């Protein structure tokens, strides 16, 4: 038996096979889960091509989290296919170039938001609630530790801090419905998202010097395994938590 036998998961954020979300989807399928992906805008075709690299190529829903009509339509589409949703991975993040590496005074009012987690959960709430009543549903978000200020991360760090706070409020709100909400705070991994961060090598150097367990920026499976554990039935009473998968960097002192 696989760890996720019988589970049905929606995985967002798959762009290429180097995406953290791709590693989650691949391992989830290998552990028995049925998976659906989502893609948005011009990246939709890229997600569809990447989906074919999975062991069992899944359906790809078009979901732009900034477009309420797409969220509603995706919720109806999935509800016509599945009677429940056991898990949802939020691996969505966007910020204009001014938000990263330009200091804190370059970005505008509308450039950064953590609202997408709430919007995504809300769109699939009916399916999550069914799973919540039948043993529990699990929402997992990908995070980057927001307890300190990192070089060049700037407003994206602020957005991650908002995401962490939002996950706790959602955990409080959704717990009575049997829905857990947790985050995985990952160390730096070389993905397309990482390429958009100016000076990403600074993160690599920090982890190389400070991680007690060491860290491989090319290994996304260590992050994916933590997500799978949270999707499984192994943590039935864990919610509002931030699980650090960073080689231990968050726990040790030193300059950022």
C-alpha positions in Angstrom: 0.0 0.0 0.0 1.1 3.5 -0.8 1.2 6.3 1.7 -1.6 8.2 -0.2 -3.6 5.3 -1.6 -7.1 6.5 -2.5 -6.2 10.2 -1.9 -7.3 12.8 -4.5 -5.0 15.9 -4.7 -5.0 19.2 -6.6 -1.5 20.3 -7.2 -0.8 23.9 -8.3 2.5 25.5 -9.4 3.8 22.8 -11.8 5.7 24.6 -14.6 8.6 22.3 -15.4 9.9 19.1 -14.1 12.3 21.1 -11.9 9.3 22.7 -10.0 8.9 21.7 -6.4 5.2 21.0 -7.2 6.2 18.6 -9.9 8.2 16.6 -7.3 5.2 16.6 -5.1 2.9 15.4 -7.9 5.3 12.7 -9.0 5.8 11.2 -5.5 2.1 11.5 -4.8 1.3 9.4 -7.8 4.0 6.9 -6.8 2.4 6.6 -3.4 -1.1 5.9 -4.8 -2.7 9.3 -5.1 -4.9 10.5 -8.0 -3.7 13.9 -9.1 -5.0 16.9 -11.0 -2.8 19.9 -11.9 -3.5 23.5 -12.5 -1.9 26.1 -14.8 -2.6 29.7 -15.7 -2.3 32.0 -18.6 0.6 31.7 -21.0 2.1 29.1 -18.7 -0.9 26.7 -19.1 0.6 25.0 -22.2 3.9 24.6 -20.3 2.1 22.9 -17.5 0.3 20.6 -19.9 3.5 19.6 -21.6 5.2 18.9 -18.2 2.2 16.9 -17.0 3.0 14.3 -19.7 6.3 13.6 -17.9 4.5 12.3 -14.8 4.0 8.5 -14.4 0.2 8.9 -15.0 -0.3 12.2 -17.0 -3.1 14.0 -15.2 -5.7 16.5 -16.3 -4.7 20.2 -16.1 -7.3 22.7 -15.0 -6.9 26.3 -16.0 -6.8 28.4 -12.8 -5.6 32.0 -12.6 -6.2 32.7 -8.9 -6.6 36.4 -9.7 -9.7 35.6 -11.9 -12.7 34.7 -9.7 -14.6 33.3 -12.8 -11.8 30.8 -13.5 -11.7 29.7 -9.8 -15.4 29.1 -9.8 -15.3 27.2 -13.1 -12.5 25.0 -11.9 -14.3 24.2 -8.7 -17.4 23.1 -10.8 -15.2 21.1 -13.2 -13.5 19.2 -10.5 -16.8 18.6 -8.6 -18.2 17.0 -11.8 -15.2 14.6 -11.8 -14.6 13.9 -8.0 -16.9 13.7 -5.0 -14.2 15.0 -2.6 -10.7 16.6 -2.5 -8.4 15.1 0.1 -5.5 17.5 -0.5 -4.6 20.8 -2.1 -1.0 22.1 -2.7 -0.6 25.9 -2.9 2.6 26.5 -4.8 1.7 29.9 -6.3 3.8 33.0 -6.0 4.3 36.1 -8.1 5.8 39.5 -7.7 7.0 42.1 -10.2 10.7 42.6 -10.7 10.7 45.7 -8.5 9.7 43.6 -5.5 12.9 41.5 -5.5 16.4 42.9 -5.2 15.3 46.6 -5.5 14.9 47.4 -1.9 11.7 48.1 0.0 10.7 51.4 -1.7 10.4 50.4 -5.3 7.2 48.3 -5.3 3.7 49.7 -5.6 0.4 49.1 -3.7 -0.9 46.3 -5.9 2.3 44.3 -6.4 2.2 41.8 -3.6 -0.6 39.7 -2.2 -1.0 36.5 -0.1 -4.8 36.3 -0.9 -4.4 33.4 -3.4 -4.3 30.8 -0.6 -7.7 31.9 0.7 -9.1 32.2 -2.9 -7.9 28.7 -3.8 -9.3 27.0 -0.7 -12.6 28.8 -1.1 -13.0 27.6 -4.6 -12.7 24.0 -3.6 -14.3 24.2 -0.2 -17.3 21.9 -0.9 -15.0 19.1 -2.0 -12.6 19.7 0.9 -15.4 19.6 3.4 -16.6 16.2 2.1 -13.1 14.8 2.7 -13.0 16.7 6.1 -16.0 14.8 7.3 -14.5 11.5 6.1 -11.2 11.4 7.9 -9.8 14.8 7.1 -8.6 17.0 4.3 -5.2 18.7 4.1 -4.1 22.0 2.6 -0.4 22.4 2.2 1.4 25.6 1.1 5.0 26.1 0.1 6.8 28.8 2.1 10.2 30.4 2.6 11.0 31.2 6.2 9.7 34.7 7.0 11.0 35.2 10.6 14.0 37.2 9.4 14.8 39.7 6.6 16.7 38.0 3.8 19.0 39.7 1.3 17.3 40.6 -2.0 14.0 38.8 -1.0 12.4 42.1 -0.1 8.7 42.3 -0.6 8.4 38.6 -1.4 9.5 38.1 2.2 6.7 40.3 3.4 4.3 38.3 1.3 5.6 35.1 2.8 5.0 36.5 6.3 1.4 37.3 5.3 1.1 33.8 4.0 2.3 32.3 7.3 -0.2 34.4 9.2 -3.0 33.6 6.8 -2.3 29.8 7.2 -2.8 30.1 10.9 -6.1 32.0 10.5 -7.3 29.4 8.0 -6.3 26.6 10.3 -8.5 28.2 13.0 -11.4 28.6 10.7 -11.3 25.3 8.9 -10.3 23.0 11.8 -13.9 22.4 12.8 -14.6 21.3 9.3 -11.9 18.6 9.4 -9.5 20.6 7.1 -5.9 21.0 8.2 -3.8 23.9 6.9 0.0 23.7 7.1 3.1 25.2 5.4 6.4 23.7 4.3 9.2 26.2 4.6 11.8 25.0 2.1 15.4 25.8 1.7 16.5 27.2 -1.7 16.0 24.9 -4.6 16.9 25.7 -8.2 13.5 26.1 -9.9 12.1 28.6 -12.4 10.9 30.7 -9.4 14.4 30.8 -8.0 15.7 32.1 -11.4 13.5 35.2 -10.9 15.3 36.1 -7.6 18.3 38.3 -8.3 21.4 37.2 -6.4 20.0 33.7 -5.8 23.6 32.5 -5.3 23.6 34.4 -2.0 21.0 31.9 -0.7 23.0 29.0 -2.0 26.1 30.3 -0.2 24.1 30.9 3.1 22.8 27.3 3.1 26.1 25.8 2.1 27.7 27.5 5.1 25.0 27.2 7.7 22.9 24.1 7.2 23.7 21.5 9.9 22.4 18.7 7.8 23.9 20.1 4.6 21.7 21.2 1.6 21.5 20.3 -2.1 19.8 23.0 -4.2 19.1 20.4 -6.9 17.1 18.0 -4.7 13.4 18.8 -4.6 12.4 15.4 -3.3 13.2 16.3 0.4 10.6 19.0 0.2 8.1 16.8 -1.6 8.4 14.1 1.0 7.4 16.6 3.7 4.3 17.6 1.7 3.3 14.0 1.2 3.6 13.4 4.9 1.2 16.3 5.6 -1.2 15.0 2.9 -1.2 11.6 4.5 -3.0 10.4 7.6 0.2 10.5 9.7 -0.5 14.0 11.0 -4.2 14.0 11.8 -3.9 16.5 14.6 -1.4 18.9 13.1 -2.6 22.2 11.7 -1.4 25.8 11.7 2.1 24.5 11.6 5.2 25.5 9.6 7.4 22.5 8.9 11.0 23.6 8.0 12.7 21.5 5.4 15.9 23.5 5.1 18.7 21.4 6.5 18.3 23.2 9.9 19.2 26.7 8.8 16.2 28.2 10.6 17.4 26.9 13.9 21.0 28.2 14.0 22.5 31.6 14.4 24.5 33.7 12.0 24.1 36.6 9.6 21.5 36.2 6.8 
